[in-house]
Amino acid sequence: MALDKIDKLFANWRIGVMLCVVFVALVSPWKDPFSLLLVQVPLVVLYFVAVGLRAVALRLLKGKDRRYAYMAWAWFLLLLVALAVLVLPR
């Protein structure tokens, strides 16, 4: 069941990228396209890294306790947010 969710996240990558674009446009103090692109690209890369690591964690834990996979996903999300805070200007 959880692998189906990962497949959906990979299949609906356009929605994830669009959410990154909207988030950067709302949070960033710059409004020119080049600066927004410089901030958006790391967020999109982090999105794909987080989804990929989640897929790897689920495949490694296949048949084992799923709580560890969900805990790993929570850590990946925390890492994603922390890196986004570091990437965005202060």
N, C-alpha and C positions, 0 to 999 in steps of 0.2 A: 504494500500500500504506500509506504513512504517513497519507494523508488518511482511510483507513478507520479508523485508530487514533483520529484526532481525532473522527471521527463517533461512535466508541464512547465516547470520553470525554464528549462532549456528551450522548449517549443515556443513559449511566450516571451522570448528574450526581448522582443520589440517593446513590450509593455514595461519591462524593467528598465530599458534604456530611456524610454520616454519619462518614466518616473524620476530617473536621475536628472534628466534635462530640466524637468519642472522644479525639482528640488533645488538644483543649482541656480536656476533663474530667480527663484524666490529668496534664497538665502544670500546669494552673492551681492556685494555692493557694486560690482562692475556690471555694466549693461551692454558692453560691446561684445560681438560674437566671438572674437578671438580669445578674450579673457574667459568667457563662459566655457569655451571649448577646452581651454587649458585646465579648468577645474573639473569639467564633466568627464573627460577621458579617464582620469584615475578612478573616479567613482564607478564608471562602467567596467573597468578592468577588475576592480574589487568585487563587483557584483558577480562577474563570471568566475572569479577565483573562489568566492564563497560558495556558489552553487556547485562548482566542481569539487571542492573539498568536501562538501556535504555528500555528494554522490560517492566519492571515494570512501568516506567514513561509513556510509550505509552498506556499501558492498563489502567492506572489511568486516563489518559487524553482522553480516548476514547470518541469521540463525542464532545470534547471541542476543543478549538483553538490549532492547531498543532504547532504554533510558540513556545509555552511553551515547548513542547517536544523537538523541535530542540535546544532550548536554553539549556535545561537540558543536551542534548547530547553534546553540546559544552563544558559545564562545566565538564562533565564526562571525555571528552578527555583532557581538561586542567589539571584535577586532575591526569589522567593517565600519562601525560607527566611530571608533577611535581614530582610525586612519582617515576617515572623512573629515573629522574635526581637525586633524593635523593638516590636511590638504587645503581646506577652506581658509581664506584669509581671516585675520583677526581684526 
